[in-house]
Amino acid sequence: MVSIGDILPLTRVVLDLEVSSRKRLFETVGKLIADTVSAEQVDAIEETEEANTQLATDVFESLFDRERLGSTGFGNGVAIPHGRLECIKQAMGVLIRLKEAIDFDASDNKPVSLVFALLVPKEETNEYLEILSRLAERLSNPEVRERLLSCDDAQTARDLVIN
């Protein structure tokens, strides 16, 4: 079983990101994935600007397509946007704390300031559901949320999510 720590390197933890919408957030996630991915994680990755741009676009489209089915904002200021990508070999995560909360059409109508974006291989189902469940459980904890909102560094934020 894959742990959250396995899919969340410190390079994909961003604190106090300034974005104005889900669209801008998903663009940022796509760029972050494209900038931090390794050849072992993606099929046929070329280290070219064009390949990075395509991967960033694919991530954006996957997250945006899933969001069209219904909001991934599950309440209490938290969202777990997720999607499937054909080109990736393993699950990948991005943890973001927003500087200003944004509307996410969450179930409780509260804006979102904590985001864990999850991407998994297209054919992976069991791992996908297990990771989503563990993330939702962890981020449902009020103490974890409060500490994530007030921590000062990416390492502390990562540790709060993976432990």
GROMACS elastic network, one bead per residue, 0.5 to 0.9 nm:
[ bonds ]
;  ai    aj funct       b0    kb
    1   127     6  0.73451   500
    1   130     6  0.86499   500
    2     5     6  0.82306   500
    2     6     6  0.63750   500
    2     7     6  0.77435   500
    2    91     6  0.84081   500
    2   127     6  0.73868   500
    2   130     6  0.89008   500
    2   131     6  0.77976   500
    3     6     6  0.51984   500
    3     7     6  0.70138   500
    3     8     6  0.89939   500
    3   131     6  0.76893   500
    3   162     6  0.76597   500
    4     7     6  0.54336   500
    4     8     6  0.62235   500
    4    92     6  0.89745   500
    4    93     6  0.78947   500
    4   131     6  0.70616   500
    4   134     6  0.81619   500
    4   135     6  0.78342   500
    4   161     6  0.76779   500
    4   162     6  0.54728   500
    4   163     6  0.86940   500
    5     8     6  0.51901   500
    5     9     6  0.70708   500
    5   158     6  0.79301   500
    5   159     6  0.83244   500
    5   161     6  0.82128   500
    5   162     6  0.52894   500
    5   163     6  0.83046   500
    6     9     6  0.72537   500
    6    91     6  0.86294   500
    6    92     6  0.83423   500
    6    93     6  0.89608   500
    6   162     6  0.89733   500
    7    90     6  0.80978   500
    7    91     6  0.60008   500
    7    93     6  0.53145   500
    7    94     6  0.83383   500
    7   118     6  0.87580   500
    8    11     6  0.80373   500
    8    12     6  0.63616   500
    8    13     6  0.75770   500
    8    92     6  0.65950   500
    8    93     6  0.50351   500
    8    94     6  0.62794   500
    8    95     6  0.75688   500
    8   158     6  0.75293   500
    8   162     6  0.83589   500
    9    12     6  0.56182   500
    9    13     6  0.73341   500
    9    92     6  0.88829   500
    9    93     6  0.80179   500
    9    94     6  0.82472   500
    9   158     6  0.81892   500
   10    13     6  0.54497   500
   10    14     6  0.86984   500
   10   154     6  0.67745   500
   10   155     6  0.65311   500
   10   158     6  0.68402   500
   11    14     6  0.79605   500
   11    32     6  0.85350   500
   11    36     6  0.70569   500
   11    94     6  0.87342   500
   11   154     6  0.86313   500
   12    29     6  0.87658   500
   12    32     6  0.68215   500
   12    33     6  0.75785   500
   12    36     6  0.75434   500
   12    93     6  0.72384   500
   12    95     6  0.63534   500
   12    96     6  0.81157   500
   12   154     6  0.89284   500
   13    93     6  0.89131   500
   13    94     6  0.60121   500
   13    96     6  0.59016   500
   13    97     6  0.83483   500
   13   154     6  0.57117   500
   13   155     6  0.80221   500
   13   157     6  0.75780   500
   13   158     6  0.67911   500
   14    17     6  0.64937   500
   14    94     6  0.79745   500
   14    95     6  0.62960   500
   14    97     6  0.63549   500
   14    98     6  0.83294   500
   14   154     6  0.66079   500
   15    95     6  0.82952   500
   15    96     6  0.58271   500
   15    98     6  0.65912   500
   15    99     6  0.75031   500
   15   151     6  0.89637   500
   15   152     6  0.82655   500
   15   153     6  0.74172   500
   15   154     6  0.66043   500
   15   157     6  0.83708   500
   16    96     6  0.75487   500
   16    97     6  0.53188   500
   16   100     6  0.77090   500
   16   113     6  0.89876   500
   17    25     6  0.87307   500
   17    96     6  0.70180   500
   17    97     6  0.63680   500
   17    99     6  0.52926   500
   17   100     6  0.80490   500
   18    25     6  0.87310   500
   18    98     6  0.61408   500
   18    99     6  0.54351   500
   18   100     6  0.67929   500
   19    22     6  0.79885   500
   19    23     6  0.88220   500
   19    24     6  0.58711   500
   19    25     6  0.60410   500
   19    28     6  0.86338   500
   19    98     6  0.73437   500
   19    99     6  0.79636   500
   19   100     6  0.77672   500
   19   101     6  0.88757   500
   19   102     6  0.79903   500
   20    23     6  0.82952   500
   20    24     6  0.65886   500
   20    25     6  0.77616   500
   20   100     6  0.81748   500
   20   101     6  0.85589   500
   20   102     6  0.64985   500
   20   103     6  0.88141   500
   21    24     6  0.53384   500
   21    25     6  0.62458   500
   21    26     6  0.87064   500
   21   102     6  0.61401   500
   21   103     6  0.71315   500
   21   104     6  0.81881   500
   22    26     6  0.60422   500
   22    27     6  0.85041   500
   22    64     6  0.83473   500
   22   102     6  0.75126   500
   22   103     6  0.77344   500
   22   104     6  0.68769   500
   23    26     6  0.52385   500
   23    27     6  0.62515   500
   23    28     6  0.87027   500
   23    60     6  0.80905   500
   23    64     6  0.74343   500
   24    27     6  0.50205   500
   24    28     6  0.62220   500
   24    29     6  0.86843   500
   25    28     6  0.51139   500
   25    29     6  0.62675   500
   25    30     6  0.86840   500
   25    60     6  0.89170   500
   26    30     6  0.61189   500
   26    31     6  0.86090   500
   26    59     6  0.76882   500
   26    60     6  0.51912   500
   26    61     6  0.83553   500
   26    63     6  0.66953   500
   26    64     6  0.71781   500
   26    81     6  0.87567   500
   26   117     6  0.85907   500
   27    30     6  0.51160   500
   27    31     6  0.62724   500
   27    32     6  0.86043   500
   27    56     6  0.72111   500
   27    57     6  0.76234   500
   27    59     6  0.80823   500
   27    60     6  0.55491   500
   27    61     6  0.89940   500
   28    31     6  0.51437   500
   28    32     6  0.60540   500
   28    33     6  0.85818   500
   28    56     6  0.84558   500
   28    60     6  0.83707   500
   29    32     6  0.50445   500
   29    33     6  0.61096   500
   29    34     6  0.85286   500
   29    56     6  0.77327   500
   29    59     6  0.74437   500
   29    60     6  0.72539   500
   29    94     6  0.69644   500
   29    96     6  0.88415   500
   29   117     6  0.74086   500
   30    33     6  0.52507   500
   30    34     6  0.61429   500
   30    35     6  0.85585   500
   30    53     6  0.86788   500
   30    55     6  0.70880   500
   30    57     6  0.64273   500
   30    58     6  0.74729   500
   30    60     6  0.53396   500
   30    61     6  0.88907   500
   31    34     6  0.50633   500
   31    35     6  0.60083   500
   31    36     6  0.86038   500
   31    52     6  0.78370   500
   31    53     6  0.76115   500
   31    55     6  0.80645   500
   31    57     6  0.81498   500
   31    59     6  0.83800   500
   31    60     6  0.86308   500
   32    35     6  0.51222   500
   32    36     6  0.61727   500
   32    37     6  0.84423   500
   32    56     6  0.77916   500
   32    94     6  0.80908   500
   33    36     6  0.52976   500
   33    37     6  0.57455   500
   33    52     6  0.89153   500
   33    55     6  0.79244   500
   33    56     6  0.68398   500
   33    59     6  0.78115   500
   33    92     6  0.80907   500
   33    93     6  0.84784   500
   33    94     6  0.78236   500
   34    37     6  0.56296   500
   34    38     6  0.88654   500
   34    51     6  0.84988   500
   34    52     6  0.51784   500
   34    53     6  0.73066   500
   34    54     6  0.84946   500
   34    55     6  0.57549   500
   34    56     6  0.53845   500
   34    59     6  0.85261   500
   35    38     6  0.88923   500
   35    52     6  0.70485   500
   35    56     6  0.85538   500
   37    40     6  0.82758   500
   37    41     6  0.64756   500
   37    42     6  0.73469   500
   37    92     6  0.89309   500
   38    41     6  0.54004   500
   38    42     6  0.68028   500
   38    45     6  0.81072   500
   39    42     6  0.54840   500
   39    43     6  0.71462   500
   39    44     6  0.74205   500
   39    45     6  0.57877   500
   39    46     6  0.80407   500
   39    47     6  0.86634   500
   40    43     6  0.76077   500
   40    45     6  0.88091   500
   40    88     6  0.89753   500
   40    89     6  0.75762   500
   40    90     6  0.89223   500
   41    45     6  0.87648   500
   41    87     6  0.86841   500
   41    88     6  0.57964   500
   41    89     6  0.51565   500
   41    90     6  0.59983   500
   41    91     6  0.84930   500
   41    92     6  0.86464   500
   42    45     6  0.58836   500
   42    87     6  0.56104   500
   42    89     6  0.54934   500
   42    90     6  0.78932   500
   43    86     6  0.85884   500
   43    87     6  0.52355   500
   43    88     6  0.60282   500
   43    89     6  0.67298   500
   44    87     6  0.78863   500
   45    48     6  0.85748   500
   45    51     6  0.68920   500
   45    52     6  0.83891   500
   45    55     6  0.89134   500
   45    87     6  0.86100   500
   46    49     6  0.86394   500
   46    50     6  0.85563   500
   46    51     6  0.58503   500
   46    52     6  0.79555   500
   47    50     6  0.84551   500
   47    51     6  0.66644   500
   47    52     6  0.72348   500
   48    51     6  0.52430   500
   48    52     6  0.63154   500
   48    53     6  0.85997   500
   49    52     6  0.51188   500
   49    53     6  0.60776   500
   49    54     6  0.86062   500
   50    53     6  0.50695   500
   50    54     6  0.61886   500
   50    55     6  0.86815   500
   51    54     6  0.50849   500
   51    55     6  0.62042   500
   51    56     6  0.86117   500
   52    55     6  0.51313   500
   52    56     6  0.61379   500
   52    57     6  0.85530   500
   53    56     6  0.51203   500
   53    57     6  0.61612   500
   53    58     6  0.86221   500
   54    57     6  0.50109   500
   54    58     6  0.60946   500
   54    59     6  0.86351   500
   55    59     6  0.61820   500
   55    60     6  0.85730   500
   55    87     6  0.84853   500
   56    59     6  0.52035   500
   56    60     6  0.62061   500
   56    61     6  0.86656   500
   57    60     6  0.50645   500
   57    61     6  0.60959   500
   57    62     6  0.85326   500
   58    61     6  0.51645   500
   58    62     6  0.60714   500
   58    63     6  0.86495   500
   58    85     6  0.73618   500
   59    62     6  0.51852   500
   59    63     6  0.62645   500
   59    64     6  0.85004   500
   59    83     6  0.77681   500
   59    84     6  0.84070   500
   59    85     6  0.72551   500
   59   119     6  0.77814   500
   60    63     6  0.53753   500
   60    64     6  0.59935   500
   60    65     6  0.84261   500
   61    64     6  0.50327   500
   61    65     6  0.57669   500
   61    66     6  0.84139   500
   61    83     6  0.87805   500
   62    65     6  0.52420   500
   62    66     6  0.62804   500
   62    67     6  0.86573   500
   62    82     6  0.77363   500
   62    83     6  0.51013   500
   62    84     6  0.62582   500
   62    85     6  0.68880   500
   62   119     6  0.84007   500
   63    66     6  0.52593   500
   63    67     6  0.61892   500
   63    68     6  0.88061   500
   63    81     6  0.61956   500
   63    82     6  0.56781   500
   63    83     6  0.51366   500
   63    84     6  0.81295   500
   63   117     6  0.82210   500
   63   118     6  0.86995   500
   63   119     6  0.82546   500
   64    68     6  0.63369   500
   64    81     6  0.85162   500
   64    82     6  0.89600   500
   64    83     6  0.84278   500
   65    68     6  0.52683   500
   65    69     6  0.70664   500
   65    83     6  0.80359   500
   66    69     6  0.54487   500
   66    70     6  0.71609   500
   66    71     6  0.82443   500
   66    72     6  0.83165   500
   66    81     6  0.76637   500
   66    82     6  0.69035   500
   66    83     6  0.61941   500
   66    84     6  0.88726   500
   67    70     6  0.52506   500
   67    71     6  0.52920   500
   67    72     6  0.64051   500
   67    81     6  0.70840   500
   67    82     6  0.82278   500
   67    83     6  0.89263   500
   68    71     6  0.72017   500
   70    73     6  0.88725   500
   70   105     6  0.85641   500
   71    74     6  0.76940   500
   71    79     6  0.83174   500
   71    81     6  0.80778   500
   71   104     6  0.66012   500
   71   105     6  0.58798   500
   71   106     6  0.61061   500
   71   107     6  0.78145   500
   72    78     6  0.86670   500
   72    79     6  0.54249   500
   72    80     6  0.54964   500
   72    81     6  0.52143   500
   72    82     6  0.77458   500
   72   104     6  0.76733   500
   72   105     6  0.82896   500
   72   106     6  0.70032   500
   72   107     6  0.87222   500
   73    76     6  0.86118   500
   73    77     6  0.75450   500
   73    78     6  0.58323   500
   73    80     6  0.64066   500
   73    81     6  0.75285   500
   73   104     6  0.57588   500
   73   105     6  0.65985   500
   73   107     6  0.66129   500
   73   108     6  0.86280   500
   73   109     6  0.89414   500
   73   110     6  0.88522   500
   73   111     6  0.85462   500
   73   112     6  0.70491   500
   73   115     6  0.86204   500
   74    77     6  0.78431   500
   74    78     6  0.61181   500
   74    79     6  0.57265   500
   74    80     6  0.75572   500
   74   106     6  0.55406   500
   74   107     6  0.56672   500
   74   108     6  0.75116   500
   74   136     6  0.83622   500
   75    78     6  0.56358   500
   75    79     6  0.72892   500
   75   106     6  0.56148   500
   75   107     6  0.56696   500
   75   108     6  0.52705   500
   75   109     6  0.75019   500
   75   110     6  0.66903   500
   75   111     6  0.84076   500
   75   112     6  0.78496   500
   75   140     6  0.85504   500
   76    79     6  0.88029   500
   76   106     6  0.85868   500
   76   108     6  0.72814   500
   76   110     6  0.67420   500
   76   111     6  0.82435   500
   76   112     6  0.75608   500
   76   140     6  0.77990   500
   76   142     6  0.85503   500
   76   145     6  0.85806   500
   77   101     6  0.76675   500
   77   106     6  0.80868   500
   77   108     6  0.88400   500
   77   110     6  0.60848   500
   77   111     6  0.56557   500
   77   113     6  0.54318   500
   77   114     6  0.61729   500
   77   115     6  0.85601   500
   77   145     6  0.86411   500
   78   106     6  0.83104   500
   78   111     6  0.82581   500
   78   112     6  0.52752   500
   78   113     6  0.63374   500
   78   115     6  0.58443   500
   78   116     6  0.81273   500
   78   136     6  0.89794   500
   78   139     6  0.72087   500
   78   140     6  0.82686   500
   78   145     6  0.83982   500
   79   104     6  0.76896   500
   79   106     6  0.77428   500
   79   112     6  0.64624   500
   79   113     6  0.80798   500
   79   114     6  0.64199   500
   79   116     6  0.65405   500
   79   117     6  0.80543   500
   79   136     6  0.89438   500
   80   114     6  0.85886   500
   80   115     6  0.57669   500
   80   117     6  0.55004   500
   80   118     6  0.70174   500
   80   132     6  0.78549   500
   80   135     6  0.79604   500
   80   136     6  0.77262   500
   81   115     6  0.74513   500
   81   116     6  0.67325   500
   81   118     6  0.63741   500
   81   119     6  0.86344   500
   82   116     6  0.83760   500
   82   117     6  0.56128   500
   82   119     6  0.56221   500
   82   120     6  0.80068   500
   82   132     6  0.85047   500
   83   117     6  0.83679   500
   83   118     6  0.65245   500
   83   119     6  0.50336   500
   83   120     6  0.65168   500
   83   121     6  0.86735   500
   83   122     6  0.83176   500
   84    88     6  0.85801   500
   84   118     6  0.85633   500
   84   119     6  0.55673   500
   84   121     6  0.54938   500
   84   123     6  0.79870   500
   84   124     6  0.82851   500
   85    88     6  0.58942   500
   85    89     6  0.88662   500
   85   119     6  0.68305   500
   85   120     6  0.62055   500
   85   121     6  0.51853   500
   85   123     6  0.86865   500
   86    89     6  0.81622   500
   86   120     6  0.85133   500
   86   121     6  0.57157   500
   86   123     6  0.77405   500
   87   121     6  0.71349   500
   87   122     6  0.80030   500
   88    91     6  0.75487   500
   88    92     6  0.86246   500
   88   119     6  0.84061   500
   88   120     6  0.70256   500
   88   121     6  0.53120   500
   88   122     6  0.79260   500
   89   120     6  0.78510   500
   89   121     6  0.57982   500
   90   119     6  0.83520   500
   90   120     6  0.60956   500
   90   121     6  0.59396   500
   90   124     6  0.88339   500
   91   118     6  0.71415   500
   91   119     6  0.55459   500
   91   121     6  0.64407   500
   91   124     6  0.88870   500
   91   127     6  0.83592   500
   91   128     6  0.77971   500
   91   131     6  0.89632   500
   92   117     6  0.82264   500
   92   118     6  0.58628   500
   92   119     6  0.51822   500
   92   120     6  0.64172   500
   93   116     6  0.67213   500
   93   117     6  0.55610   500
   93   119     6  0.63828   500
   93   120     6  0.88168   500
   94   115     6  0.79220   500
   94   116     6  0.55513   500
   94   117     6  0.50548   500
   94   118     6  0.66752   500
   94   119     6  0.88326   500
   95   114     6  0.76942   500
   95   115     6  0.58395   500
   95   117     6  0.65129   500
   95   118     6  0.89536   500
   95   157     6  0.83156   500
   95   158     6  0.76377   500
   95   161     6  0.86652   500
   96   113     6  0.80655   500
   96   114     6  0.60212   500
   96   115     6  0.50872   500
   96   116     6  0.63112   500
   96   117     6  0.81154   500
   97   100     6  0.87242   500
   97   101     6  0.87632   500
   97   113     6  0.56678   500
   97   115     6  0.63120   500
   97   116     6  0.87894   500
   97   148     6  0.77339   500
   97   149     6  0.71716   500
   97   157     6  0.89948   500
   98   101     6  0.59977   500
   98   102     6  0.80731   500
   98   112     6  0.80009   500
   98   114     6  0.63971   500
   98   115     6  0.78570   500
   99   113     6  0.73005   500
  100   112     6  0.85141   500
  100   113     6  0.65818   500
  101   110     6  0.88668   500
  101   111     6  0.53733   500
  101   114     6  0.81107   500
  102   110     6  0.87451   500
  102   111     6  0.50147   500
  102   112     6  0.53157   500
  102   113     6  0.66700   500
  103   106     6  0.76006   500
  103   109     6  0.80130   500
  103   110     6  0.72323   500
  103   112     6  0.62587   500
  104   107     6  0.89120   500
  104   109     6  0.79311   500
  104   110     6  0.78971   500
  104   111     6  0.60732   500
  104   112     6  0.62078   500
  105   108     6  0.81433   500
  105   109     6  0.59182   500
  105   110     6  0.77234   500
  105   111     6  0.76451   500
  105   112     6  0.89295   500
  106   109     6  0.50020   500
  106   110     6  0.62210   500
  106   111     6  0.71228   500
  106   112     6  0.76974   500
  107   110     6  0.78169   500
  108   111     6  0.87667   500
  112   115     6  0.73959   500
  113   149     6  0.81444   500
  114   139     6  0.87796   500
  114   145     6  0.79450   500
  114   148     6  0.79598   500
  114   149     6  0.77283   500
  116   135     6  0.80308   500
  118   128     6  0.86304   500
  118   131     6  0.85878   500
  118   132     6  0.80278   500
  119   122     6  0.89424   500
  119   128     6  0.84429   500
  120   123     6  0.82941   500
  120   124     6  0.66729   500
  120   125     6  0.86504   500
  120   127     6  0.83611   500
  120   128     6  0.64320   500
  121   124     6  0.54252   500
  121   125     6  0.86334   500
  121   128     6  0.85701   500
  122   125     6  0.81897   500
  124   127     6  0.62416   500
  124   128     6  0.62405   500
  124   129     6  0.89877   500
  125   128     6  0.51068   500
  125   129     6  0.62746   500
  125   130     6  0.86728   500
  126   129     6  0.53069   500
  126   130     6  0.61740   500
  126   131     6  0.86406   500
  127   130     6  0.51148   500
  127   131     6  0.61049   500
  127   132     6  0.85310   500
  128   131     6  0.53719   500
  128   132     6  0.61945   500
  128   133     6  0.86091   500
  129   132     6  0.51007   500
  129   133     6  0.60567   500
  129   134     6  0.86385   500
  130   133     6  0.51318   500
  130   134     6  0.62301   500
  130   135     6  0.86090   500
  131   134     6  0.51569   500
  131   135     6  0.60810   500
  131   136     6  0.85102   500
  132   135     6  0.51478   500
  132   136     6  0.60504   500
  132   137     6  0.85241   500
  133   136     6  0.51829   500
  133   137     6  0.61365   500
  133   138     6  0.85970   500
  134   137     6  0.51283   500
  134   138     6  0.60941   500
  134   139     6  0.85441   500
  135   138     6  0.51139   500
  135   139     6  0.59784   500
  135   140     6  0.83088   500
  135   161     6  0.77776   500
  135   162     6  0.88075   500
  136   139     6  0.52320   500
  136   140     6  0.58786   500
  136   141     6  0.88450   500
  137   140     6  0.51811   500
  137   141     6  0.68895   500
  138   141     6  0.57021   500
  138   144     6  0.72468   500
  138   145     6  0.87352   500
  138   160     6  0.87640   500
  138   161     6  0.66835   500
  138   162     6  0.83931   500
  138   163     6  0.87092   500
  139   142     6  0.75769   500
  139   144     6  0.65234   500
  139   145     6  0.62116   500
  139   161     6  0.74682   500
  140   143     6  0.88455   500
  140   144     6  0.78791   500
  140   145     6  0.74551   500
  141   144     6  0.53836   500
  141   145     6  0.63915   500
  141   146     6  0.88163   500
  142   145     6  0.51222   500
  142   146     6  0.61503   500
  142   147     6  0.86086   500
  143   146     6  0.51842   500
  143   147     6  0.61612   500
  143   148     6  0.85375   500
  144   147     6  0.52036   500
  144   148     6  0.60649   500
  144   149     6  0.86132   500
  144   160     6  0.64233   500
  144   161     6  0.75823   500
  145   148     6  0.50607   500
  145   149     6  0.61876   500
  145   150     6  0.87446   500
  145   160     6  0.88433   500
  146   149     6  0.51375   500
  146   150     6  0.63684   500
  146   151     6  0.86260   500
  147   150     6  0.51701   500
  147   151     6  0.57759   500
  147   156     6  0.89852   500
  147   157     6  0.79579   500
  147   160     6  0.77074   500
  148   151     6  0.54738   500
  148   152     6  0.87829   500
  148   156     6  0.80939   500
  148   157     6  0.56154   500
  148   158     6  0.88753   500
  148   160     6  0.70277   500
  148   161     6  0.83738   500
  149   152     6  0.88844   500
  149   157     6  0.87197   500
  151   154     6  0.81061   500
  151   156     6  0.65840   500
  151   157     6  0.65082   500
  152   155     6  0.88894   500
  152   156     6  0.74127   500
  152   157     6  0.81023   500
  153   156     6  0.55955   500
  153   157     6  0.65147   500
  153   158     6  0.88772   500
  154   157     6  0.50314   500
  154   158     6  0.60788   500
  154   159     6  0.85317   500
  155   158     6  0.51241   500
  155   159     6  0.61106   500
  155   160     6  0.86315   500
  156   159     6  0.50735   500
  156   160     6  0.62055   500
  156   161     6  0.88374   500
  157   160     6  0.51809   500
  157   161     6  0.65479   500
  157   162     6  0.88802   500
  158   161     6  0.53182   500
  158   162     6  0.62175   500
  158   163     6  0.85193   500
  159   162     6  0.52776   500
  159   163     6  0.58094   500
  160   163     6  0.57215   500
